[in-house]
Amino acid sequence: VVEVKEDTKGVLRECLLYIQKYLQRKDFNGFFAYPVNDVIAPGYSSIIKDPMDFSTMLSKIENDLYNSIMDYKNDYVLMCNNAMTYNRPETIYYKEAKKLLQSGMKMMSKEKLLTMRGSLG
Ligand SMILES: COc1ccc(OC)c(-c2cc(C(C)=O)n3cccnc23)c1
């Protein structure tokens, strides 16, 4: 976990904005752009206890609510897993979530984070 001293909060924010911009480009349909609601997904709020989406993650980045890239990664994995829980494997939502998860794990791989921690000092 990359603990953040006060002065590097800005650096962390820049990293997270960069990572989110790169990953959100893969969600070209915008299925993960904002919270899923019960109108478009019946029963969603009773099945998914911890909803997460890119807009929520962006506001958390801007309000410095993430203390490490791992914190952000947890929300990102939650967002993908929610979609793979609520939607069946043959749906476009499940398939896109799986792809997002794979590219996210490559982007935020452990070794990448370790090198980043090194450069953050
Ligand atoms: C068809 O157009 C949209 C537009 C926005 C959406 O989520 C923000 C979704 C959407 C996104 C999801 C997810 C992410 O599970 N979903 C599940 C079932 C039905 N719709 C959705 C679909």
The ligand as a Gaussian input file, in Angstrom:
#p B3LYP/6-31G(d) Opt

LIG

0 1
 C      -28.670000       0.431000     -21.890000
 O      -28.178000       1.669000     -21.459000
 C      -27.603000       1.742000     -20.215000
 C      -27.228000       2.998000     -19.782000
 C      -26.615000       3.139000     -18.535000
 C      -26.387000       2.016000     -17.733000
 O      -25.801000       2.095000     -16.490000
 C      -25.334000       3.361000     -16.072000
 C      -26.773000       0.735000     -18.172000
 C      -26.521000      -0.453000     -17.363000
 C      -25.354000      -0.695000     -16.658000
 C      -25.488000      -1.912000     -16.038000
 C      -24.510000      -2.516000     -15.195000
 C      -23.190000      -1.848000     -15.084000
 O      -24.740000      -3.565000     -14.579000
 N      -26.710000      -2.438000     -16.351000
 C      -27.301000      -3.616000     -15.969000
 C      -28.557000      -3.899000     -16.460000
 C      -29.195000      -2.973000     -17.287000
 N      -28.606000      -1.804000     -17.644000
 C      -27.366000      -1.560000     -17.153000
 C      -27.384000       0.595000     -19.422000

